[in-house]
Amino acid sequence: MAVKIRLMRMGAKDQPFYRIVAAHSESPRDGRFLEIIGYYDVKKDPPEIKFDVVKLKKWLDNGAIPTKIVKDLMKKAKVKEKLKELESR
Protein backbone atom coordinates (compact mmCIF):
# COMPACT_ATOMS: atom_id res chain seq x y z
CA MET A 1 0.00 0.00 0.00
CA ALA A 2 1.48 3.33 -1.08
CA VAL A 3 1.83 6.32 1.21
CA LYS A 4 1.01 9.79 -0.11
CA ILE A 5 1.69 13.22 1.28
CA ARG A 6 -1.52 15.16 0.73
CA LEU A 7 -3.92 17.78 2.06
CA MET A 8 -6.61 17.12 4.65
CA ARG A 9 -9.38 19.74 4.82
CA MET A 10 -10.21 21.19 8.23
CA GLY A 11 -12.11 24.26 9.40
CA ALA A 12 -15.70 25.42 9.16
CA LYS A 13 -17.88 26.14 6.18
CA ASP A 14 -16.35 28.91 4.03
CA GLN A 15 -13.24 28.92 6.27
CA PRO A 16 -10.97 26.19 4.90
CA PHE A 17 -7.73 25.24 6.58
CA TYR A 18 -5.59 22.34 5.41
CA ARG A 19 -3.26 19.97 7.20
CA ILE A 20 -0.45 18.39 5.20
CA VAL A 21 -0.43 14.73 6.19
CA ALA A 22 1.14 11.41 5.30
CA ALA A 23 -1.67 8.92 4.65
CA HIS A 24 -2.30 5.62 2.91
CA SER A 25 -3.38 6.25 -0.66
CA GLU A 26 -6.60 4.29 -0.18
CA SER A 27 -7.86 6.17 2.90
CA PRO A 28 -10.44 8.96 2.42
CA ARG A 29 -9.36 12.60 2.10
CA ASP A 30 -10.41 13.54 5.64
CA GLY A 31 -9.98 10.04 7.07
CA ARG A 32 -7.16 8.30 8.85
CA PHE A 33 -3.62 9.53 8.46
CA LEU A 34 -0.21 8.43 9.65
CA GLU A 35 1.38 11.75 10.67
CA ILE A 36 0.84 15.50 10.40
CA ILE A 37 3.67 17.09 8.42
CA GLY A 38 2.52 20.70 8.23
CA TYR A 39 -0.35 23.04 7.46
CA TYR A 40 -1.65 25.41 4.79
CA ASP A 41 -3.87 28.35 5.77
CA VAL A 42 -5.62 29.72 2.70
CA LYS A 43 -7.50 32.53 4.45
CA LYS A 44 -4.44 34.52 5.51
CA ASP A 45 -2.98 37.14 3.20
CA PRO A 46 -0.53 35.90 1.91
CA PRO A 47 -1.47 32.23 2.48
CA GLU A 48 0.61 30.62 5.23
CA ILE A 49 2.48 27.38 4.46
CA LYS A 50 4.46 25.53 7.14
CA PHE A 51 6.30 22.21 6.85
CA ASP A 52 8.06 20.19 9.53
CA VAL A 53 11.13 19.53 7.38
CA VAL A 54 12.44 16.67 9.55
CA LYS A 55 9.16 14.73 9.29
CA LEU A 56 8.88 15.52 5.57
CA LYS A 57 12.38 14.22 4.91
CA LYS A 58 11.64 11.04 6.87
CA TRP A 59 8.55 10.30 4.77
CA LEU A 60 10.20 11.17 1.46
CA ASP A 61 13.14 8.89 2.31
CA ASN A 62 10.68 6.08 3.09
CA GLY A 63 9.07 6.41 -0.37
CA ALA A 64 6.04 8.60 0.26
CA ILE A 65 4.78 10.36 -2.87
CA PRO A 66 3.59 13.98 -2.62
CA THR A 67 0.50 14.95 -4.61
CA LYS A 68 0.73 17.64 -7.29
CA ILE A 69 -0.73 20.30 -4.99
CA VAL A 70 1.69 19.43 -2.19
CA LYS A 71 4.60 19.60 -4.66
CA ASP A 72 3.48 23.10 -5.64
CA LEU A 73 3.24 24.11 -1.96
CA MET A 74 6.73 22.70 -1.36
CA LYS A 75 8.07 24.92 -4.16
CA LYS A 76 6.34 28.00 -2.72
CA ALA A 77 7.70 27.27 0.76
CA LYS A 78 11.20 26.61 -0.68
CA VAL A 79 11.41 23.25 1.06
CA LYS A 80 14.19 21.92 -1.22
CA GLU A 81 16.59 24.52 0.13
CA LYS A 82 15.65 23.63 3.71
CA LEU A 83 16.14 19.92 3.00
CA LYS A 84 19.61 20.57 1.53
CA GLU A 85 20.49 22.67 4.57
CA LEU A 86 19.29 19.85 6.85
CA GLU A 87 21.41 17.27 5.00
CA SER A 88 24.54 19.42 5.19
CA ARG A 89 24.46 19.43 9.00
C-alpha positions in Angstrom: 0.0 0.0 0.0 1.5 3.3 -1.1 1.8 6.3 1.2 1.0 9.8 -0.1 1.7 13.2 1.3 -1.5 15.2 0.7 -3.9 17.8 2.1 -6.6 17.1 4.6 -9.4 19.7 4.8 -10.2 21.2 8.2 -12.1 24.3 9.4 -15.7 25.4 9.2 -17.9 26.1 6.2 -16.3 28.9 4.0 -13.2 28.9 6.3 -11.0 26.2 4.9 -7.7 25.2 6.6 -5.6 22.3 5.4 -3.3 20.0 7.2 -0.5 18.4 5.2 -0.4 14.7 6.2 1.1 11.4 5.3 -1.7 8.9 4.6 -2.3 5.6 2.9 -3.4 6.3 -0.7 -6.6 4.3 -0.2 -7.9 6.2 2.9 -10.4 9.0 2.4 -9.4 12.6 2.1 -10.4 13.5 5.6 -10.0 10.0 7.1 -7.2 8.3 8.9 -3.6 9.5 8.5 -0.2 8.4 9.6 1.4 11.7 10.7 0.8 15.5 10.4 3.7 17.1 8.4 2.5 20.7 8.2 -0.4 23.0 7.5 -1.7 25.4 4.8 -3.9 28.3 5.8 -5.6 29.7 2.7 -7.5 32.5 4.4 -4.4 34.5 5.5 -3.0 37.1 3.2 -0.5 35.9 1.9 -1.5 32.2 2.5 0.6 30.6 5.2 2.5 27.4 4.5 4.5 25.5 7.1 6.3 22.2 6.8 8.1 20.2 9.5 11.1 19.5 7.4 12.4 16.7 9.5 9.2 14.7 9.3 8.9 15.5 5.6 12.4 14.2 4.9 11.6 11.0 6.9 8.6 10.3 4.8 10.2 11.2 1.5 13.1 8.9 2.3 10.7 6.1 3.1 9.1 6.4 -0.4 6.0 8.6 0.3 4.8 10.4 -2.9 3.6 14.0 -2.6 0.5 14.9 -4.6 0.7 17.6 -7.3 -0.7 20.3 -5.0 1.7 19.4 -2.2 4.6 19.6 -4.7 3.5 23.1 -5.6 3.2 24.1 -2.0 6.7 22.7 -1.4 8.1 24.9 -4.2 6.3 28.0 -2.7 7.7 27.3 0.8 11.2 26.6 -0.7 11.4 23.2 1.1 14.2 21.9 -1.2 16.6 24.5 0.1 15.6 23.6 3.7 16.1 19.9 3.0 19.6 20.6 1.5 20.5 22.7 4.6 19.3 19.9 6.8 21.4 17.3 5.0 24.5 19.4 5.2 24.5 19.4 9.0 
